[in-house]
Amino acid sequence: MEKERIAVLAQLLTGMKDASAKLEDALKKKDVDAINEAKKEIIHFQMEIDRTL
């Protein structure tokens, strides 16, 4: 795997980690809108990671 793809994957995984943290916070607050937004972000990052691999 080339270095550029590794760097992109690292950024995507960091974004996924941040989105997961947002989801945890939203779940604690029981904020339905924030939960749905975090889920969308996670799905987006999953698709981008799949595309990069």
PDB file of N, CA, C, O and CB in Angstrom:
ATOM      1  N   MET A   1       0.862  -1.176   0.000  1.00  0.00           N
ATOM      2  CA  MET A   1       0.000   0.000   0.000  1.00  0.00           C
ATOM      3  C   MET A   1       0.905   1.235   0.000  1.00  0.00           C
ATOM      4  O   MET A   1       1.864   1.313   0.768  1.00  0.00           O
ATOM      5  CB  MET A   1      -0.979   0.000   1.240  1.00  0.00           C
ATOM      6  N   GLU A   2       0.598   2.168  -0.845  1.00  0.00           N
ATOM      7  CA  GLU A   2       1.440   3.347  -0.955  1.00  0.00           C
ATOM      8  C   GLU A   2       1.226   4.294   0.228  1.00  0.00           C
ATOM      9  O   GLU A   2       0.191   4.267   0.894  1.00  0.00           O
ATOM     10  CB  GLU A   2       1.159   4.071  -2.268  1.00  0.00           C
ATOM     11  N   LYS A   3       2.235   5.125   0.463  1.00  0.00           N
ATOM     12  CA  LYS A   3       2.230   6.011   1.630  1.00  0.00           C
ATOM     13  C   LYS A   3       1.042   6.964   1.634  1.00  0.00           C
ATOM     14  O   LYS A   3       0.484   7.254   2.693  1.00  0.00           O
ATOM     15  CB  LYS A   3       3.515   6.807   1.680  1.00  0.00           C
ATOM     16  N   GLU A   4       0.654   7.448   0.475  1.00  0.00           N
ATOM     17  CA  GLU A   4      -0.470   8.391   0.403  1.00  0.00           C
ATOM     18  C   GLU A   4      -1.764   7.737   0.878  1.00  0.00           C
ATOM     19  O   GLU A   4      -2.544   8.345   1.612  1.00  0.00           O
ATOM     20  CB  GLU A   4      -0.642   8.915  -1.034  1.00  0.00           C
ATOM     21  N   ARG A   5      -1.984   6.510   0.458  1.00  0.00           N
ATOM     22  CA  ARG A   5      -3.207   5.801   0.877  1.00  0.00           C
ATOM     23  C   ARG A   5      -3.193   5.522   2.371  1.00  0.00           C
ATOM     24  O   ARG A   5      -4.230   5.577   3.031  1.00  0.00           O
ATOM     25  CB  ARG A   5      -3.362   4.481   0.102  1.00  0.00           C
ATOM     26  N   ILE A   6      -2.020   5.223   2.897  1.00  0.00           N
ATOM     27  CA  ILE A   6      -1.910   4.987   4.339  1.00  0.00           C
ATOM     28  C   ILE A   6      -2.253   6.258   5.100  1.00  0.00           C
ATOM     29  O   ILE A   6      -2.954   6.208   6.110  1.00  0.00           O
ATOM     30  CB  ILE A   6      -0.489   4.503   4.711  1.00  0.00           C
ATOM     31  N   ALA A   7      -1.765   7.393   4.623  1.00  0.00           N
ATOM     32  CA  ALA A   7      -2.058   8.671   5.274  1.00  0.00           C
ATOM     33  C   ALA A   7      -3.550   8.988   5.203  1.00  0.00           C
ATOM     34  O   ALA A   7      -4.131   9.466   6.178  1.00  0.00           O
ATOM     35  CB  ALA A   7      -1.245   9.804   4.624  1.00  0.00           C
ATOM     36  N   VAL A   8      -4.163   8.726   4.066  1.00  0.00           N
ATOM     37  CA  VAL A   8      -5.602   8.966   3.911  1.00  0.00           C
ATOM     38  C   VAL A   8      -6.387   8.062   4.856  1.00  0.00           C
ATOM     39  O   VAL A   8      -7.334   8.506   5.505  1.00  0.00           O
ATOM     40  CB  VAL A   8      -6.045   8.729   2.445  1.00  0.00           C
ATOM     41  N   LEU A   9      -5.996   6.806   4.929  1.00  0.00           N
ATOM     42  CA  LEU A   9      -6.678   5.872   5.834  1.00  0.00           C
ATOM     43  C   LEU A   9      -6.538   6.314   7.286  1.00  0.00           C
ATOM     44  O   LEU A   9      -7.486   6.206   8.063  1.00  0.00           O
ATOM     45  CB  LEU A   9      -6.118   4.453   5.663  1.00  0.00           C
ATOM     46  N   ALA A  10      -5.370   6.806   7.649  1.00  0.00           N
ATOM     47  CA  ALA A  10      -5.165   7.286   9.019  1.00  0.00           C
ATOM     48  C   ALA A  10      -6.102   8.454   9.321  1.00  0.00           C
ATOM     49  O   ALA A  10      -6.677   8.525  10.407  1.00  0.00           O
ATOM     50  CB  ALA A  10      -3.695   7.712   9.232  1.00  0.00           C
ATOM     51  N   GLN A  11      -6.253   9.358   8.373  1.00  0.00           N
ATOM     52  CA  GLN A  11      -7.162  10.497   8.563  1.00  0.00           C
ATOM     53  C   GLN A  11      -8.607  10.022   8.679  1.00  0.00           C
ATOM     54  O   GLN A  11      -9.361  10.511   9.520  1.00  0.00           O
ATOM     55  CB  GLN A  11      -7.026  11.501   7.398  1.00  0.00           C
ATOM     56  N   LEU A  12      -8.985   9.083   7.846  1.00  0.00           N
ATOM     57  CA  LEU A  12     -10.349   8.564   7.891  1.00  0.00           C
ATOM     58  C   LEU A  12     -10.626   7.848   9.210  1.00  0.00           C
ATOM     59  O   LEU A  12     -11.707   7.986   9.783  1.00  0.00           O
ATOM     60  CB  LEU A  12     -10.594   7.615   6.717  1.00  0.00           C
ATOM     61  N   LEU A  13      -9.662   7.094   9.680  1.00  0.00           N
ATOM     62  CA  LEU A  13      -9.843   6.391  10.955  1.00  0.00           C
ATOM     63  C   LEU A  13      -9.933   7.370  12.122  1.00  0.00           C
ATOM     64  O   LEU A  13     -10.679   7.140  13.074  1.00  0.00           O
ATOM     65  CB  LEU A  13      -8.692   5.405  11.189  1.00  0.00           C
ATOM     66  N   THR A  14      -9.177   8.458  12.048  1.00  0.00           N
ATOM     67  CA  THR A  14      -9.277   9.493  13.075  1.00  0.00           C
ATOM     68  C   THR A  14     -10.660  10.127  13.041  1.00  0.00           C
ATOM     69  O   THR A  14     -11.256  10.382  14.088  1.00  0.00           O
ATOM     70  CB  THR A  14      -8.187  10.567  12.879  1.00  0.00           C
ATOM     71  N   GLY A  15     -11.165  10.379  11.850  1.00  0.00           N
ATOM     72  CA  GLY A  15     -12.516  10.916  11.708  1.00  0.00           C
ATOM     73  C   GLY A  15     -13.559   9.961  12.254  1.00  0.00           C
ATOM     74  O   GLY A  15     -14.526  10.383  12.890  1.00  0.00           O
ATOM     75  N   MET A  16     -13.365   8.678  12.008  1.00  0.00           N
ATOM     76  CA  MET A  16     -14.284   7.659  12.525  1.00  0.00           C
ATOM     77  C   MET A  16     -14.257   7.657  14.053  1.00  0.00           C
ATOM     78  O   MET A  16     -15.299   7.540  14.697  1.00  0.00           O
ATOM     79  CB  MET A  16     -13.914   6.255  11.975  1.00  0.00           C
ATOM     80  N   LYS A  17     -13.081   7.784  14.619  1.00  0.00           N
ATOM     81  CA  LYS A  17     -12.942   7.820  16.079  1.00  0.00           C
ATOM     82  C   LYS A  17     -13.683   9.030  16.647  1.00  0.00           C
ATOM     83  O   LYS A  17     -14.387   8.916  17.650  1.00  0.00           O
ATOM     84  CB  LYS A  17     -11.446   7.863  16.488  1.00  0.00           C
ATOM     85  N   ASP A  18     -13.524  10.183  16.007  1.00  0.00           N
ATOM     86  CA  ASP A  18     -14.213  11.397  16.457  1.00  0.00           C
ATOM     87  C   ASP A  18     -15.732  11.240  16.353  1.00  0.00           C
ATOM     88  O   ASP A  18     -16.466  11.644  17.254  1.00  0.00           O
ATOM     89  CB  ASP A  18     -13.751  12.611  15.631  1.00  0.00           C
ATOM     90  N   ALA A  19     -16.190  10.658  15.259  1.00  0.00           N
ATOM     91  CA  ALA A  19     -17.629  10.447  15.075  1.00  0.00           C
ATOM     92  C   ALA A  19     -18.172   9.474  16.122  1.00  0.00           C
ATOM     93  O   ALA A  19     -19.298   9.629  16.595  1.00  0.00           O
ATOM     94  CB  ALA A  19     -17.920   9.916  13.655  1.00  0.00           C
ATOM     95  N   SER A  20     -17.379   8.486  16.476  1.00  0.00           N
ATOM     96  CA  SER A  20     -17.799   7.540  17.519  1.00  0.00           C
ATOM     97  C   SER A  20     -17.918   8.237  18.867  1.00  0.00           C
ATOM     98  O   SER A  20     -18.832   7.955  19.642  1.00  0.00           O
ATOM     99  CB  SER A  20     -16.806   6.367  17.618  1.00  0.00           C
ATOM    100  N   ALA A  21     -16.993   9.145  19.139  1.00  0.00           N
ATOM    101  CA  ALA A  21     -17.057   9.909  20.391  1.00  0.00           C
ATOM    102  C   ALA A  21     -18.297  10.803  20.406  1.00  0.00           C
ATOM    103  O   ALA A  21     -18.959  10.941  21.435  1.00  0.00           O
ATOM    104  CB  ALA A  21     -15.777  10.763  20.575  1.00  0.00           C
ATOM    105  N   LYS A  22     -18.605  11.409  19.254  1.00  0.00           N
ATOM    106  CA  LYS A  22     -19.821  12.232  19.155  1.00  0.00           C
ATOM    107  C   LYS A  22     -21.061  11.386  19.417  1.00  0.00           C
ATOM    108  O   LYS A  22     -21.994  11.820  20.094  1.00  0.00           O
ATOM    109  CB  LYS A  22     -19.918  12.900  17.761  1.00  0.00           C
ATOM    110  N   LEU A  23     -21.058  10.175  18.872  1.00  0.00           N
ATOM    111  CA  LEU A  23     -22.192   9.272  19.068  1.00  0.00           C
ATOM    112  C   LEU A  23     -22.349   8.919  20.547  1.00  0.00           C
ATOM    113  O   LEU A  23     -23.463   8.914  21.070  1.00  0.00           O
ATOM    114  CB  LEU A  23     -22.013   7.991  18.228  1.00  0.00           C
ATOM    115  N   GLU A  24     -21.250   8.628  21.212  1.00  0.00           N
ATOM    116  CA  GLU A  24     -21.318   8.308  22.639  1.00  0.00           C
ATOM    117  C   GLU A  24     -21.895   9.474  23.438  1.00  0.00           C
ATOM    118  O   GLU A  24     -22.747   9.280  24.305  1.00  0.00           O
ATOM    119  CB  GLU A  24     -19.926   7.945  23.171  1.00  0.00           C
ATOM    120  N   ASP A  25     -21.426  10.686  23.140  1.00  0.00           N
ATOM    121  CA  ASP A  25     -21.939  11.871  23.845  1.00  0.00           C
ATOM    122  C   ASP A  25     -23.427  12.065  23.576  1.00  0.00           C
ATOM    123  O   ASP A  25     -24.200  12.358  24.488  1.00  0.00           O
ATOM    124  CB  ASP A  25     -21.161  13.129  23.421  1.00  0.00           C
ATOM    125  N   ALA A  26     -23.815  11.898  22.319  1.00  0.00           N
ATOM    126  CA  ALA A  26     -25.220  12.076  21.953  1.00  0.00           C
ATOM    127  C   ALA A  26     -26.101  11.032  22.635  1.00  0.00           C
ATOM    128  O   ALA A  26     -27.220  11.331  23.051  1.00  0.00           O
ATOM    129  CB  ALA A  26     -25.390  11.997  20.431  1.00  0.00           C
ATOM    130  N   LEU A  27     -25.594   9.819  22.744  1.00  0.00           N
ATOM    131  CA  LEU A  27     -26.359   8.767  23.418  1.00  0.00           C
ATOM    132  C   LEU A  27     -26.538   9.086  24.903  1.00  0.00           C
ATOM    133  O   LEU A  27     -27.607   8.855  25.467  1.00  0.00           O
ATOM    134  CB  LEU A  27     -25.662   7.406  23.249  1.00  0.00           C
ATOM    135  N   LYS A  28     -25.489   9.615  25.528  1.00  0.00           N
ATOM    136  CA  LYS A  28     -25.584   9.985  26.943  1.00  0.00           C
ATOM    137  C   LYS A  28     -26.616  11.088  27.155  1.00  0.00           C
ATOM    138  O   LYS A  28     -27.351  11.091  28.142  1.00  0.00           O
ATOM    139  CB  LYS A  28     -24.216  10.438  27.471  1.00  0.00           C
ATOM    140  N   LYS A  29     -26.657  12.036  26.195  1.00  0.00           N
ATOM    141  CA  LYS A  29     -27.584  13.167  26.296  1.00  0.00           C
ATOM    142  C   LYS A  29     -28.970  12.827  25.752  1.00  0.00           C
ATOM    143  O   LYS A  29     -29.915  13.601  25.900  1.00  0.00           O
ATOM    144  CB  LYS A  29     -27.023  14.369  25.552  1.00  0.00           C
ATOM    145  N   LYS A  30     -29.073  11.670  25.128  1.00  0.00           N
ATOM    146  CA  LYS A  30     -30.321  11.233  24.487  1.00  0.00           C
ATOM    147  C   LYS A  30     -30.810  12.250  23.448  1.00  0.00           C
ATOM    148  O   LYS A  30     -32.004  12.526  23.330  1.00  0.00           O
ATOM    149  CB  LYS A  30     -31.411  11.008  25.549  1.00  0.00           C
ATOM    150  N   ASP A  31     -29.847  12.793  22.702  1.00  0.00           N
ATOM    151  CA  ASP A  31     -30.117  13.784  21.655  1.00  0.00           C
ATOM    152  C   ASP A  31     -30.287  13.043  20.324  1.00  0.00           C
ATOM    153  O   ASP A  31     -29.309  12.665  19.680  1.00  0.00           O
ATOM    154  CB  ASP A  31     -28.958  14.853  21.565  1.00  0.00           C
ATOM    155  N   VAL A  32     -31.528  12.846  19.933  1.00  0.00           N
ATOM    156  CA  VAL A  32     -31.837  12.034  18.751  1.00  0.00           C
ATOM    157  C   VAL A  32     -31.215  12.619  17.484  1.00  0.00           C
ATOM    158  O   VAL A  32     -30.675  11.874  16.666  1.00  0.00           O
ATOM    159  CB  VAL A  32     -33.352  11.913  18.576  1.00  0.00           C
ATOM    160  N   ASP A  33     -31.281  13.931  17.310  1.00  0.00           N
ATOM    161  CA  ASP A  33     -30.708  14.548  16.110  1.00  0.00           C
ATOM    162  C   ASP A  33     -29.197  14.334  16.045  1.00  0.00           C
ATOM    163  O   ASP A  33     -28.658  14.009  14.988  1.00  0.00           O
ATOM    164  CB  ASP A  33     -31.027  16.050  16.078  1.00  0.00           C
ATOM    165  N   ALA A  34     -28.523  14.515  17.164  1.00  0.00           N
ATOM    166  CA  ALA A  34     -27.071  14.321  17.204  1.00  0.00           C
ATOM    167  C   ALA A  34     -26.712  12.851  16.994  1.00  0.00           C
ATOM    168  O   ALA A  34     -25.700  12.545  16.364  1.00  0.00           O
ATOM    169  CB  ALA A  34     -26.498  14.820  18.542  1.00  0.00           C
ATOM    170  N   ILE A  35     -27.523  11.953  17.510  1.00  0.00           N
ATOM    171  CA  ILE A  35     -27.294  10.517  17.313  1.00  0.00           C
ATOM    172  C   ILE A  35     -27.372  10.184  15.828  1.00  0.00           C
ATOM    173  O   ILE A  35     -26.500   9.502  15.289  1.00  0.00           O
ATOM    174  CB  ILE A  35     -28.326   9.673  18.114  1.00  0.00           C
ATOM    175  N   ASN A  36     -28.414  10.668  15.176  1.00  0.00           N
ATOM    176  CA  ASN A  36     -28.583  10.388  13.744  1.00  0.00           C
ATOM    177  C   ASN A  36     -27.455  10.992  12.918  1.00  0.00           C
ATOM    178  O   ASN A  36     -26.977  10.366  11.972  1.00  0.00           O
ATOM    179  CB  ASN A  36     -29.927  10.926  13.253  1.00  0.00           C
ATOM    180  N   GLU A  37     -27.026  12.198  13.264  1.00  0.00           N
ATOM    181  CA  GLU A  37     -25.932  12.847  12.540  1.00  0.00           C
ATOM    182  C   GLU A  37     -24.629  12.068  12.715  1.00  0.00           C
ATOM    183  O   GLU A  37     -23.890  11.868  11.752  1.00  0.00           O
ATOM    184  CB  GLU A  37     -25.752  14.300  13.023  1.00  0.00           C
ATOM    185  N   ALA A  38     -24.351  11.633  13.930  1.00  0.00           N
ATOM    186  CA  ALA A  38     -23.133  10.858  14.183  1.00  0.00           C
ATOM    187  C   ALA A  38     -23.169   9.533  13.422  1.00  0.00           C
ATOM    188  O   ALA A  38     -22.148   9.099  12.887  1.00  0.00           O
ATOM    189  CB  ALA A  38     -22.961  10.598  15.695  1.00  0.00           C
ATOM    190  N   LYS A  39     -24.320   8.899  13.370  1.00  0.00           N
ATOM    191  CA  LYS A  39     -24.448   7.644  12.623  1.00  0.00           C
ATOM    192  C   LYS A  39     -24.176   7.868  11.140  1.00  0.00           C
ATOM    193  O   LYS A  39     -23.512   7.056  10.496  1.00  0.00           O
ATOM    194  CB  LYS A  39     -25.851   7.040  12.818  1.00  0.00           C
ATOM    195  N   LYS A  40     -24.690   8.973  10.599  1.00  0.00           N
ATOM    196  CA  LYS A  40     -24.439   9.297   9.191  1.00  0.00           C
ATOM    197  C   LYS A  40     -22.950   9.501   8.940  1.00  0.00           C
ATOM    198  O   LYS A  40     -22.413   9.036   7.934  1.00  0.00           O
ATOM    199  CB  LYS A  40     -25.223  10.555   8.778  1.00  0.00           C
ATOM    200  N   GLU A  41     -22.285  10.202   9.863  1.00  0.00           N
ATOM    201  CA  GLU A  41     -20.844  10.426   9.724  1.00  0.00           C
ATOM    202  C   GLU A  41     -20.089   9.101   9.734  1.00  0.00           C
ATOM    203  O   GLU A  41     -19.182   8.892   8.928  1.00  0.00           O
ATOM    204  CB  GLU A  41     -20.328  11.339  10.850  1.00  0.00           C
ATOM    205  N   ILE A  42     -20.458   8.216  10.637  1.00  0.00           N
ATOM    206  CA  ILE A  42     -19.784   6.923  10.737  1.00  0.00           C
ATOM    207  C   ILE A  42     -19.964   6.129   9.447  1.00  0.00           C
ATOM    208  O   ILE A  42     -19.009   5.540   8.941  1.00  0.00           O
ATOM    209  CB  ILE A  42     -20.321   6.122  11.939  1.00  0.00           C
ATOM    210  N   ILE A  43     -21.171   6.110   8.919  1.00  0.00           N
ATOM    211  CA  ILE A  43     -21.431   5.402   7.660  1.00  0.00           C
ATOM    212  C   ILE A  43     -20.616   6.012   6.524  1.00  0.00           C
ATOM    213  O   ILE A  43     -20.066   5.293   5.691  1.00  0.00           O
ATOM    214  CB  ILE A  43     -22.935   5.437   7.315  1.00  0.00           C
ATOM    215  N   HIS A  44     -20.544   7.336   6.496  1.00  0.00           N
ATOM    216  CA  HIS A  44     -19.752   8.026   5.471  1.00  0.00           C
ATOM    217  C   HIS A  44     -18.283   7.601   5.558  1.00  0.00           C
ATOM    218  O   HIS A  44     -17.664   7.275   4.544  1.00  0.00           O
ATOM    219  CB  HIS A  44     -19.878   9.565   5.628  1.00  0.00           C
ATOM    220  N   PHE A  45     -17.732   7.606   6.774  1.00  0.00           N
ATOM    221  CA  PHE A  45     -16.338   7.210   6.936  1.00  0.00           C
ATOM    222  C   PHE A  45     -16.130   5.748   6.550  1.00  0.00           C
ATOM    223  O   PHE A  45     -15.104   5.411   5.958  1.00  0.00           O
ATOM    224  CB  PHE A  45     -15.885   7.442   8.376  1.00  0.00           C
ATOM    225  N   GLN A  46     -17.074   4.883   6.870  1.00  0.00           N
ATOM    226  CA  GLN A  46     -16.965   3.471   6.483  1.00  0.00           C
ATOM    227  C   GLN A  46     -16.903   3.331   4.969  1.00  0.00           C
ATOM    228  O   GLN A  46     -16.102   2.557   4.446  1.00  0.00           O
ATOM    229  CB  GLN A  46     -18.150   2.663   7.040  1.00  0.00           C
ATOM    230  N   MET A  47     -17.740   4.070   4.272  1.00  0.00           N
ATOM    231  CA  MET A  47     -17.751   4.003   2.808  1.00  0.00           C
ATOM    232  C   MET A  47     -16.435   4.525   2.232  1.00  0.00           C
ATOM    233  O   MET A  47     -15.895   3.943   1.291  1.00  0.00           O
ATOM    234  CB  MET A  47     -18.936   4.810   2.239  1.00  0.00           C
ATOM    235  N   GLU A  48     -15.920   5.616   2.793  1.00  0.00           N
ATOM    236  CA  GLU A  48     -14.658   6.174   2.310  1.00  0.00           C
ATOM    237  C   GLU A  48     -13.493   5.219   2.574  1.00  0.00           C
ATOM    238  O   GLU A  48     -12.600   5.078   1.738  1.00  0.00           O
ATOM    239  CB  GLU A  48     -14.388   7.529   2.974  1.00  0.00           C
ATOM    240  N   ILE A  49     -13.504   4.572   3.726  1.00  0.00           N
ATOM    241  CA  ILE A  49     -12.448   3.604   4.040  1.00  0.00           C
ATOM    242  C   ILE A  49     -12.513   2.432   3.065  1.00  0.00           C
ATOM    243  O   ILE A  49     -11.483   2.002   2.545  1.00  0.00           O
ATOM    244  CB  ILE A  49     -12.578   3.099   5.502  1.00  0.00           C
ATOM    245  N   ASP A  50     -13.706   1.917   2.817  1.00  0.00           N
ATOM    246  CA  ASP A  50     -13.866   0.819   1.851  1.00  0.00           C
ATOM    247  C   ASP A  50     -13.368   1.228   0.473  1.00  0.00           C
ATOM    248  O   ASP A  50     -12.703   0.449  -0.209  1.00  0.00           O
ATOM    249  CB  ASP A  50     -15.338   0.383   1.767  1.00  0.00           C
ATOM    250  N   ARG A  51     -13.688   2.439   0.068  1.00  0.00           N
ATOM    251  CA  ARG A  51     -13.276   2.928  -1.246  1.00  0.00           C
ATOM    252  C   ARG A  51     -11.749   3.060  -1.316  1.00  0.00           C
ATOM    253  O   ARG A  51     -11.143   2.764  -2.346  1.00  0.00           O
ATOM    254  CB  ARG A  51     -13.949   4.287  -1.550  1.00  0.00           C
ATOM    255  N   THR A  52     -11.140   3.500  -0.227  1.00  0.00           N
ATOM    256  CA  THR A  52      -9.692   3.687  -0.208  1.00  0.00           C
ATOM    257  C   THR A  52      -8.950   2.357  -0.230  1.00  0.00           C
ATOM    258  O   THR A  52      -7.881   2.235  -0.827  1.00  0.00           O
ATOM    259  CB  THR A  52      -9.284   4.486   1.017  1.00  0.00           C
ATOM    260  N   LEU A  53      -9.535   1.368   0.430  1.00  0.00           N
ATOM    261  CA  LEU A  53      -8.894   0.047   0.442  1.00  0.00           C
ATOM    262  C   LEU A  53      -9.068  -0.623  -0.910  1.00  0.00           C
ATOM    263  O   LEU A  53      -8.600  -1.745  -1.107  1.00  0.00           O
ATOM    264  CB  LEU A  53      -9.482  -0.845   1.565  1.00  0.00           C
TER     265      LEU A  53
END
